[in-house]
Amino acid sequence: MKILLIAGHGQGDPGACALGYQEATLTREVVASLANKLKPYAEVEVFDTSKNMYKFLKLLTFNFKKYDYVLEVHFNAAANDKNGNGKTTGTEVLVHTSEKAVTVEQLIVNNISELGFTNRGVKLRSNLQNMNVCKGKQGVSYALVEVCFIDDLDDMKLYQAKKEEVVTAIADGILKGHGIQKQEKEIKEHKGLTSVNDIVWELSNRGILSDKALWLKKLEDDSNDYCLAKNFVEYLIEKGI
Ligand SMILES: [Zn+2]
């Protein structure tokens, strides 16, 4: 599973600005943290954060077909008053009208709203350039998450207090929605280096394997492979390799 993450705005376009926040900065913060959370379970690329996908697609084409799923991150704005005492709050996910299933997006929006944000649901759109190119023209599944309202004080207080959980909520939605199991459980009968995550990390860190998601699954599913990999890593560590 290969995922592309896009941070909304940037390259001179700050996006929405309110309450001392700039949307382009917040979207980059979310994308960086989200990439880290997804990387143990999927192949993740982040679109160059010095660039702005919206501007990019005005001038050039981009091959989305390399990816199985594309997620773009934004923060919403609703012309709430300058002190952030607005009536419009909450989280929503936008997908193209041609999207056949919205399981992943429903999970994302539900997960985020469980943290206390108003659930504005999954909305169908056909007037957004990036999704029109990605999903409309190239047929690659795409979602745009509007995390919450940058100009609503309650939303932003909640976001600041729970930004880690917000990112986990998005990651969990993507992984669960695509049927990817988080491999966090440890195999009990082995001592020492026990977790599949640790073994895969030790191997990938040494450049011995590159597809971490594949190997996590392999070692989780096959106890022979697991024992071989575990012994191998322990040997490497013992020999200081
Ligand atoms: Zn935006």
Residues whose N, C-alpha, C, O or C-beta is under 5 A from the ligand:
A	BS01	ZN	G8 G15 H74 F75
